[in-house]
Amino acid sequence: IPGATGYVAARYALRGLCEGLQRELGEAQEWRRKLKEEIEALSGSLDQAHKAKAVTDGELADSREGHRRSEEERAKEARRYAEEVAAMEEKASEAERRHEQRVAKLEAEHGEALARMKATH
C-alpha cells in the first residue's frame, strides 16, 4: 500500500504472508488427498493380487490330474508375486515418506508465521 507506514504496512505485509501460507497449506492438503487416493489405489491393487494368488492356489490344488506345474514354475510364480507385493508396498511407503517430508518442510519454513496467523485470527 503506497504511503502506508509502521503498523499499517506491517499488517498488510502479514496479511499477504498469511494468505500465501493459506494457499500453500491448501495445496499441501490437496497433495495429501491425492496421495491418500494413490495409496488406496495401490492397496486395492494389492488386494486384487492377493485374490488372484488365492485363485491360483485353488486352481493348483484342483488340477491333480494332468497340467501340473513343476516345482520350479510354482517357485517362480511365488517369487514374482512376492516381488509385486514388495514393489506395491515400497510405492506406498515412498509416497507416504514424500508427503511427510513436504509437510515437515512447510512447517519448518512457515511454522512461525502460521503460529502468528493462528494467534491473530
Phi and psi in degrees as a GROMACS rama.xvg file:
@    title "Ramachandran Plot"
@    xaxis  label "Phi"
@    yaxis  label "Psi"
@TYPE xy
-62.4457  134.092  PRO-2
84.9028  -9.05305  GLY-3
-76.7463  139.091  ALA-4
-134.931  163.751  THR-5
52.1842  -124.693  GLY-6
-58.1114  -44.5004  TYR-7
-62.6435  -47.0194  VAL-8
-62.0306  -41.3831  ALA-9
-64.0559  -41.3105  ALA-10
-62.3723  -43.8805  ARG-11
-65.1204  -39.0811  TYR-12
-65.0351  -43.3474  ALA-13
-65.9569  -39.5412  LEU-14
-61.4823  -43.8557  ARG-15
-62.0849  -41.7766  GLY-16
-63.2685  -44.1812  LEU-17
-62.483  -41.8866  CYS-18
-63.5633  -41.3824  GLU-19
-62.8312  -42.3299  GLY-20
-66.5082  -37.6706  LEU-21
-64.2551  -39.2744  GLN-22
-62.4842  -46.259  ARG-23
-62.9446  -39.604  GLU-24
-63.7239  -41.893  LEU-25
-60.9801  -42.2378  GLY-26
-64.1374  -40.7008  GLU-27
-64.2519  -39.7837  ALA-28
-66.8597  -38.9499  GLN-29
-65.0501  -42.954  GLU-30
-61.235  -41.0798  TRP-31
-63.92  -40.4485  ARG-32
-61.5567  -45.3009  ARG-33
-63.7981  -38.7693  LYS-34
-63.3495  -42.0441  LEU-35
-61.2816  -41.6395  LYS-36
-63.3453  -40.5616  GLU-37
-63.2809  -42.1646  GLU-38
-65.4001  -41.118  ILE-39
-63.3234  -39.1167  GLU-40
-64.5273  -42.8471  ALA-41
-63.6308  -38.2896  LEU-42
-63.7106  -41.023  SER-43
-62.9759  -40.5494  GLY-44
-63.8517  -38.9747  SER-45
-64.2518  -42.8037  LEU-46
-60.4575  -42.6546  ASP-47
-63.0273  -39.6209  GLN-48
-63.9964  -39.7918  ALA-49
-63.3713  -42.8704  HIS-50
-64.7861  -42.8365  LYS-51
-62.0792  -38.9517  ALA-52
-64.3346  -41.6369  LYS-53
-63.7202  -41.6676  ALA-54
-62.7892  -45.3384  VAL-55
-60.5681  -44.0296  THR-56
-60.8157  -41.8088  ASP-57
-64.1393  -42.3668  GLY-58
-62.4681  -40.34  GLU-59
-63.5214  -41.1513  LEU-60
-67.2915  -34.7944  ALA-61
-80.612  -17.0421  ASP-62
-97.0001  60.4483  SER-63
-71.3541  -36.4186  ARG-64
-96.4883  132.134  GLU-65
57.8559  177.261  GLY-66
42.8249  31.042  HIS-67
-76.4438  143.796  ARG-68
-88.1977  145.635  ARG-69
-72.0477  160.126  SER-70
-58.2786  -35.29  GLU-71
-65.1609  -42.2751  GLU-72
-65.311  -40.1141  GLU-73
-67.0396  -39.8535  ARG-74
-65.5045  -39.9812  ALA-75
-63.4437  -42.9833  LYS-76
-64.6927  -40.875  GLU-77
-64.7109  -40.9768  ALA-78
-63.8768  -44.28  ARG-79
-61.3096  -43.0869  ARG-80
-61.5919  -46.7113  TYR-81
-61.6424  -38.5132  ALA-82
-65.9611  -40.6068  GLU-83
-63.9596  -44.1491  GLU-84
-63.2832  -44.8278  VAL-85
-62.2758  -40.6658  ALA-86
-64.5491  -41.9784  ALA-87
-64.6268  -42.462  MET-88
-65.7985  -37.6808  GLU-89
-65.4039  -41.473  GLU-90
-60.1691  -44.4647  LYS-91
-63.9037  -42.8856  ALA-92
-64.663  -42.1161  SER-93
-65.0826  -40.3636  GLU-94
-63.2397  -42.276  ALA-95
-65.2947  -41.3263  GLU-96
-62.0517  -43.4931  ARG-97
-60.7243  -41.8996  ARG-98
-63.2375  -47.5185  HIS-99
-61.531  -38.5881  GLU-100
-64.6726  -42.535  GLN-101
-63.9911  -44.5231  ARG-102
-62.8141  -44.8098  VAL-103
-62.7785  -39.4926  ALA-104
-63.9782  -46.2039  LYS-105
-62.677  -41.2401  LEU-106
-65.7734  -39.7646  GLU-107
-67.0829  -41.0536  ALA-108
-73.6134  -34.7533  GLU-109
-127.614  13.9729  HIS-110
-58.171  -45.842  GLY-111
-64.9604  -43.575  GLU-112
-65.1682  -39.7896  ALA-113
-63.4365  -40.7682  LEU-114
-63.1878  -42.8112  ALA-115
-63.533  -42.1394  ARG-116
-62.2135  -44.6165  MET-117
-64.2195  -35.6535  LYS-118
-70.8685  -30.1851  ALA-119
-91.849  -13.6677  THR-120
